[in-house]
């Protein structure tokens, strides 16, 4: 399967304000599709958890933006102070496709709408970049 076949078969899913889901072909997606979307996941809280989830009051958004780790919070702070970033969306959408007849799904950490166009952000610790699963989603 070529890269163009994967792109043609990819779909884009967002969570709507009423809790429903909206799915559309990747080729028909516009950045405005996420403006009223809700974060895809809600983060987990439990005693002894290894990550640090929370809310950051974003001056860019004039609202709270969620993060699931301190590394995500750091990236969120960089985006919030970057003058070219106009909007910040946490866990904005899910991408779905099939590669070698295996279903794949991925939820990026952030979508930044900037003066130069949209930027999809995945936050991963450096030591995880060698993992084939992580490298596949970043490729």
N, C-alpha and C positions, 0 to 999 in steps of 0.2 A: 504494500500500500504506500503510495507516495504521500508527501506532505500535503499536496493539494487535495487528495482524497480525504485525508483526516480533517482538513479545514472544512471541506464541503459537508462532511457528516457531523460536524460539531454543532452542539446546541448550547444556548446561553439561558440560564435560569435565574430569576430573581424572586425574592420573597416580597410580596405586596404588603401594604399597610394593614390590610384586613387579615393577614396571616396566610393567605393563599400563595400559590406559586404561578409564575408566568414563564413560559418557555418559548423561545424563538430560535430560528436558525442563526448561526454565527454570522453569516453573510448579511443578515438584515439588522444587526445590532448597531445602535447609535449610543454614544455616551449618555445621552439623556435618559436612557432606559433605567439607569440606577438612581436617578435623582430622588424618587419617592420610594425606593426600595428599602427594606429593613435588612439588618445584618443577617447573614445566612444562618449562623449558629448563635446560640446563647452560650456564654462560657460557664464552665463548671466551677463550683466552689465546694471543697470538702476538706476536712481536717487532714493535715499532712501533705497537701498537694505540693508538687514540686515546682509549679509555675506560679506566677504572680499576676492574676487577672485584675482588671479594674476599669475605671472610667477616667478619661483625661478631659478636662474642660478645654476645648479647642477654641482659640481666638479666631481661627479661620472659619470654623463652622458656627460659632456662637452657640455651641451645644456640646454635650458630652460625646466622646468617641471612645468605643471600647478597644481594649487591647488584652491579649492573652498571656503575655510574658513581658519581662522587663526589656528584652531585646525589641519587642514590638513597640513598647512605650518609647524607647529611644528613637526608633525610626519615625514614630508618630510626632515626637517633639521636633525632629529635624524638618518634617513636612510642615508642621504648624508655623515654624519660623522662616520657612522659605517664601520669599516674596512672590515667586511665580506660581505658587500653589493657590488655586482659587477655591477648591472643594476637596474634602477628604471623606472617603467612604470606607468603612470597616467591613470586611467580609462581604463585599458588594454583590457577588454573583457566584454561581457554580457553572463551570464548563463541563460538558459531557461529550464524550466521543467514544469511538471504538478503534482500537489499534490491534491489528492481528486478531480480530474477532474477540478481543477482550475489552469489556466496558471499562472506561476510565472516567474518573470524576476528579475535579480539583476546584478548591475554593481559595482564591488569593487572599492575602491578608488585608491589602488596601488597594483602592483605586484613587489616584490623585488626578484631578483635573487641573491642568496647568495652562499657562499662556501658550505653551508650545504643543499642547495636545495631551491626551490621557496617558498616564503611566500606571501600569499594574505592578504592585509591589508584593513580593513574597519575602518574608523575613525568616531566615534560617541561620543557625549557628554555623560558623565556618567548618567545624568538624563533621557536620552532617552533609556537607556538599559532596563528599566522596561516595555517599550512598547512591546506588543506582536508581532507587525509587525517587529520591530527591532530585538527582541530576536529570531524570526523565521529565519531571514536572517543570524544571527550570529551563530546559532546552527549548 
